[in-house]
Amino acid sequence: MIHSLFLINSAADIFLEKHWKSVISRSVCDYFFEAQEKAGEPNNVPPVIRTPHHYLINIYRDKIFFVSVIQTEVPPLFVIEFLHRVAETLQDYFGECSESVIKDNVVIVYELLEEMLDNGFPLATESNILKELIKPPTILRSMVNTITGSSNVGETLPTGQLSTVPWRRAGVKYTNNEAYFDVIEEIDAIIDKSGATVCAEIQGVIDACVKLTGMPDLTLTFMNPRLLDDVSFHPCVRFKRWESERVLSFIPPDGNFRLMSYHVSAQNLVAIPIYVKQNISFFESGSSGRLDITVGPKQTMGKPVEGLVVSIHMPKVVLSVNLTATQGTQKYDTTTKVLVWDIGKLNQQKLPNLKGSLSLQSGSPKPEENPSLDIDLKIQQLAISGVKVSRLDMHGEKYKPFKGVKYITKAGKFQVRT
């Protein structure tokens, strides 16, 4: 299925490659570089690129492109899911998935890729199994391996490999038994000039950190499960129970994992947390323009909006700006033509405002289109869709664990047109 994998940094350098069936020349990545140049932004690169003899399927994570080479037609989502699993495994092992960390641990990375894919087909992708096969790096283990010449590869088959519950290792023990769940939602929205919502949807995930002794059987109940649409589950979830009762019943993996992802597409259920009053105009005569932007809270359920950032990709003819912000800091990059207004925490008593003049290249025509505004924000302890966890029950073990649920709302692709 997957013949080769190339890891490419933001400077278009291939810094790691792995081949499973036969060695494929790096020149195949030239088709990817062409598509990357046409796309402009990394997130706009097509996930599937067709070449005369191959298909290139890629994802972009942590400023790294994971590009797989396929010779026959396969379901693209299957490959994309595997590439995300590779990135998450590297993050789990090393704490971060970056070029420098991968280069520092290149031997372990190759060992992991060898175990995760067998002759081009996914084999062991569960974190618990991989950690028994290949021990995560530590300073002490690195020193011992250097002195003794041994490796991080385990000598015995993982206990979960042949089990009916392959995602959980046997004999798990903890002094403090705890289960934490993070409900994280991202709003994708387009708002027109008048403030009306053109389209809006929510992408949500539930990430879990479960550290429980033994083999617990958990049941997670929602107050309003009918809101959840287009759901995707970790293999541990019993799907028939969800279909019949709308509850999550599962034996959890040990440690961190993504329990489920979901989608809320009904536009009337998507609350827009802020409003933006804006006026960007370029004058017909002369080489100047005006900008006036005010941001305020809309539907935040009383929760404060934090990490608020407004980014504006200005037309190329805008040479400089002379702006004053009542809150936060603003910076204009004359090379990339991007104006970034970092507001921080939204002050509801005195709404933040950015206004001033724009200097354009003399003699240049008036820009045909006004730039759009990209919004980034975060709201703690709020799931904007209204999804709420009702209770968590545990069966199969006698102790009483500590439980906690946290809600976070973030902006995904949130755009305001001017």
C-alpha positions in Angstrom: 0.0 0.0 0.0 2.4 2.8 1.2 5.7 2.4 -0.6 7.7 5.4 0.8 7.4 8.2 3.3 9.1 11.6 3.0 9.3 14.2 5.8 9.7 17.7 4.4 10.3 20.9 6.3 8.9 24.4 5.6 12.1 25.2 3.6 11.2 22.4 1.1 14.1 20.2 2.4 13.6 16.4 2.7 15.2 15.6 6.0 14.0 12.0 6.5 12.8 9.3 4.1 11.7 5.7 4.7 11.1 3.0 2.1 9.2 -0.2 2.7 8.9 -2.1 -0.6 11.4 -0.5 -3.0 13.4 2.7 -3.0 11.6 5.5 -4.8 13.7 8.4 -6.0 13.3 11.8 -4.2 12.6 13.3 -7.6 8.9 12.2 -7.1 8.6 15.0 -4.6 9.0 17.5 -7.4 5.3 17.1 -8.1 4.6 17.9 -4.5 6.8 21.0 -4.6 5.0 22.3 -7.7 1.6 21.9 -5.9 3.0 23.6 -2.8 4.2 26.6 -4.8 0.8 26.9 -6.5 -1.0 26.7 -3.1 0.9 29.5 -1.4 -0.2 28.6 2.1 0.8 25.2 3.6 -2.7 24.3 4.6 -4.0 24.8 1.0 -1.8 22.1 -0.5 -4.1 19.4 -2.0 -4.0 16.3 0.2 -3.9 14.0 -2.8 -1.6 14.7 -5.8 -1.7 12.6 -8.9 1.6 11.9 -10.8 2.1 9.8 -14.0 3.1 6.7 -11.9 2.3 7.5 -8.3 -0.2 9.1 -5.9 1.3 11.5 -3.3 -0.9 11.7 -0.2 0.2 14.2 2.4 -0.7 16.0 5.7 0.8 19.1 7.3 1.5 18.9 11.0 3.7 21.0 13.2 5.4 22.8 10.3 6.3 19.4 8.7 4.8 17.8 5.6 4.3 14.0 5.8 4.3 12.9 2.2 3.5 9.2 1.4 4.0 7.6 -2.0 1.4 5.2 -3.3 1.6 3.2 -6.5 -2.0 1.7 -6.6 -5.3 3.3 -5.8 -6.2 3.1 -2.1 -8.8 5.0 0.0 -7.1 8.3 0.7 -8.6 8.7 4.2 -7.0 5.4 5.2 -3.5 6.8 4.4 -4.3 10.2 5.8 -5.4 8.6 9.1 -2.2 6.6 9.2 0.0 9.7 8.6 -1.8 11.5 11.5 -1.1 8.4 13.7 2.6 8.6 12.8 2.7 12.3 13.8 0.8 11.6 17.1 3.1 8.7 17.9 6.2 11.0 17.5 4.5 13.6 19.7 3.8 11.0 22.3 7.3 9.6 22.3 9.4 12.8 22.2 7.0 15.4 23.7 7.0 17.4 20.4 7.0 16.6 16.7 9.6 18.9 15.2 12.4 18.6 12.7 15.2 19.0 15.4 13.6 16.4 17.7 13.2 13.9 14.8 16.8 14.4 13.8 18.0 13.9 17.4 16.1 10.6 17.7 16.4 9.4 14.1 17.2 5.8 15.1 14.0 5.5 17.3 11.9 7.1 14.5 13.1 4.5 12.0 12.4 1.7 14.5 8.9 3.1 15.1 8.2 3.3 11.4 9.4 -0.3 10.9 6.9 -1.5 13.5 4.0 0.7 12.5 4.1 -0.5 8.8 4.8 -4.0 7.6 5.5 -4.3 3.9 3.5 -1.1 3.4 0.5 -2.1 5.5 -0.3 -0.7 9.0 0.6 -3.2 11.7 1.1 -1.8 15.3 -0.2 1.7 15.6 -1.4 1.7 19.2 0.8 3.7 21.6 0.7 1.0 24.4 1.9 -1.7 22.1 4.6 0.4 20.5 6.0 1.5 24.0 6.4 -2.2 24.9 8.1 -2.9 21.6 10.3 0.2 21.6 11.0 1.9 24.9 10.6 5.7 24.8 14.0 7.5 25.1 15.3 8.7 28.4 18.7 10.2 29.4 19.5 7.1 31.5 18.4 4.6 28.9 20.5 6.5 26.2 23.6 6.3 28.4 23.1 2.6 29.1 22.5 1.9 25.4 25.7 3.8 24.5 27.8 1.9 27.1 26.3 -1.6 26.5 25.6 -1.3 22.8 22.0 -2.4 23.3 18.9 -0.9 21.7 15.4 0.4 22.7 13.7 -2.6 21.0 12.0 -4.9 23.5 12.8 -8.7 23.5 9.3 -10.0 24.1 6.0 -9.6 22.3 3.7 -7.0 23.9 1.0 -8.5 26.0 -1.7 -6.6 24.2 -0.7 -7.7 20.7 -2.6 -11.0 20.9 -5.4 -9.7 23.2 -9.0 -8.9 22.4 -8.2 -5.4 23.9 -4.9 -4.6 21.9 -5.0 -0.9 22.9 -4.5 -1.7 26.6 -1.5 -3.5 28.2 -2.0 -5.9 31.0 -1.1 -5.4 34.7 -1.5 -1.6 34.8 -1.1 -0.2 38.3 -1.4 3.4 39.6 -1.3 4.8 43.1 -3.6 7.7 42.1 -6.4 6.6 39.8 -7.7 9.4 37.6 -9.6 10.0 34.4 -9.6 13.4 32.7 -11.5 14.4 29.5 -11.0 17.5 27.4 -13.9 18.6 25.1 -12.2 20.8 22.5 -14.3 22.5 19.8 -13.2 24.6 16.8 -15.5 27.0 15.0 -15.2 27.3 11.2 -17.2 30.3 10.1 -17.5 32.9 7.4 -19.1 36.2 8.3 -20.1 38.8 5.6 -19.7 42.5 5.7 -23.0 43.1 7.4 -22.3 40.7 10.2 -24.5 37.9 8.9 -23.3 34.3 9.0 -22.6 32.9 5.5 -21.6 29.4 6.8 -20.6 28.0 10.2 -19.8 24.6 11.6 -18.1 23.1 14.6 -15.4 20.4 14.6 -15.1 18.8 18.0 -12.9 16.2 19.7 -12.8 14.6 23.1 -9.2 13.9 24.3 -8.7 11.7 27.3 -6.0 11.1 29.8 -6.9 7.9 31.7 -4.6 6.5 34.4 -6.5 3.7 36.0 -5.4 0.4 37.6 -6.5 -2.9 36.2 -9.0 -3.3 33.4 -11.8 -0.7 34.0 -14.9 -0.5 31.9 -16.1 3.1 31.5 -19.4 4.6 30.4 -19.5 8.2 29.4 -23.0 9.8 29.2 -23.9 13.2 27.5 -26.7 15.5 28.5 -27.5 16.2 24.8 -26.0 13.5 22.6 -28.3 14.2 19.7 -26.3 17.4 18.9 -23.3 15.2 17.8 -23.2 14.4 14.1 -20.7 12.6 11.9 -18.9 10.9 14.8 -15.6 9.0 14.7 -14.5 6.8 17.6 -11.3 5.3 19.0 -11.4 1.5 18.3 -12.1 0.9 22.1 -15.7 2.4 21.8 -18.5 -0.1 21.5 -20.3 1.3 18.5 -23.6 -0.7 18.9 -24.1 0.7 22.3 -23.7 4.2 20.9 -26.2 3.5 18.1 -28.8 2.2 20.5 -28.4 4.3 23.7 -26.2 7.3 22.6 -23.6 6.6 25.4 -19.9 5.9 25.1 -19.0 2.5 26.6 -15.3 1.5 26.4 -12.3 -0.1 28.0 -9.8 2.8 27.8 -6.2 2.7 26.6 -3.6 3.6 29.2 -2.6 7.2 29.1 -3.4 9.9 26.5 -5.7 9.1 23.5 -8.4 10.7 21.4 -11.7 9.1 22.4 -13.9 10.6 19.6 -14.3 13.4 17.1 -17.6 14.9 15.9 -19.1 17.5 13.7 -21.9 20.0 14.3 -23.1 21.2 10.9 -26.6 22.6 11.7 -25.9 26.4 11.3 -28.7 27.3 13.8 -26.8 25.4 16.5 -23.5 27.2 15.9 -23.2 30.3 18.2 -20.8 32.9 16.9 -18.9 34.2 20.1 -17.8 37.6 18.8 -18.9 40.3 16.4 -16.6 42.6 14.3 -17.5 46.1 13.1 -15.0 47.0 10.4 -14.5 49.6 7.7 -11.5 49.3 5.4 -11.5 51.7 2.5 -9.0 52.8 -0.2 -9.4 56.2 -1.7 -9.7 56.7 -5.5 -7.5 59.9 -5.5 -4.2 59.8 -3.7 -2.3 56.8 -2.3 -3.9 56.2 1.0 -6.7 54.4 2.8 -8.5 54.1 6.2 -9.0 51.3 8.6 -11.4 51.1 11.6 -12.1 47.8 13.4 -14.0 47.1 16.6 -14.4 43.7 18.2 -17.0 42.8 20.8 -18.5 39.7 22.6 -21.7 38.2 21.1 -22.6 34.7 22.4 -20.0 33.7 25.0 -22.4 32.4 27.7 -20.7 34.8 30.1 -17.2 33.3 29.6 -14.3 35.6 28.8 -12.7 35.5 25.3 -8.9 35.0 25.5 -6.0 34.9 23.0 -7.9 37.1 20.6 -5.9 37.9 17.4 -7.0 39.6 14.2 -4.9 39.0 11.1 -5.3 40.9 7.8 -3.6 40.0 4.6 -3.3 43.4 3.0 -3.0 44.1 -0.8 0.5 44.2 -2.1 0.2 48.0 -2.8 0.0 48.8 0.9 3.5 50.0 1.9 2.9 51.0 5.5 0.3 51.6 8.2 -0.2 54.3 10.8 -2.6 52.7 13.3 -3.6 53.1 17.0 -4.9 50.3 19.1 -6.9 50.9 22.3 -6.0 47.4 23.5 -3.2 45.0 22.6 -0.4 45.4 20.1 -0.4 45.7 16.3 2.4 44.9 13.9 2.6 45.2 10.1 5.0 43.0 8.2 6.0 44.9 5.0 7.4 41.8 3.4 4.4 39.4 3.8 1.9 42.3 3.9 0.2 40.9 7.0 -1.2 43.1 9.7 -1.5 41.3 13.1 -3.5 42.8 15.9 -2.9 40.8 19.1 -5.7 41.9 21.5 -5.3 39.2 24.2 -8.2 39.0 26.6 -11.3 40.8 25.3 -12.3 43.7 27.6 -16.1 43.8 27.7 -16.3 47.1 29.5 -14.3 49.0 26.9 -14.3 47.3 23.5 -11.0 47.2 21.7 -10.6 49.4 18.6 -7.9 49.7 15.9 -8.0 52.7 13.6 -5.7 54.7 11.4 -4.4 55.3 7.9 -2.9 53.1 5.2 -0.1 54.3 2.9 -0.3 52.9 -0.7 2.3 52.8 -3.4 2.1 56.0 -5.4 0.6 55.8 -8.9 -0.8 52.3 -8.2 -4.5 51.6 -9.0 -7.0 51.2 -6.1 -7.1 47.5 -4.9 -10.1 45.7 -6.5 -11.0 43.8 -3.4 -10.9 44.6 0.3 -8.9 42.2 2.5 -10.7 39.7 4.8 -10.0 39.3 8.5 -8.8 36.0 10.0 -9.8 35.6 13.7 -8.1 33.5 16.3 -9.6 33.1 19.8 -10.0 30.8 22.8 -12.8 30.5 25.4 -12.1 28.3 28.5 -14.8 26.2 30.2 -17.2 26.4 27.2 -18.3 24.0 24.5 -19.9 26.4 22.0 -22.2 23.7 20.6 -23.8 23.1 24.0 -22.4 19.5 24.3 -22.0 18.6 27.9 -20.8 15.5 29.7 -23.4 14.3 32.2 -21.6 11.5 34.1 -18.8 8.9 34.0 -19.4 5.5 35.5 -16.8 2.8 36.0 -17.4 -1.0 36.2 -15.1 -3.9 36.7 -12.9 -2.3 39.5 -13.7 -1.6 43.1 -11.7 1.6 43.7 -13.2 5.1 43.2 -11.2 7.2 40.6 -10.9 11.0 40.5 -12.7 12.3 37.4 -12.7 15.7 35.6 -14.0 17.3 32.4 -12.6 20.5 30.8 -14.2 22.4 27.9 -12.3 24.6 25.4 -13.6 26.5 22.4 -11.2 27.8 19.8 -11.4 29.4 16.4 -10.6 27.2 13.4 -10.9 28.9 10.0 -12.8 31.9 11.2 -13.1 34.7 8.6 -14.8 38.1 8.4 -15.2 39.6 5.0 -14.9 43.4 4.5 
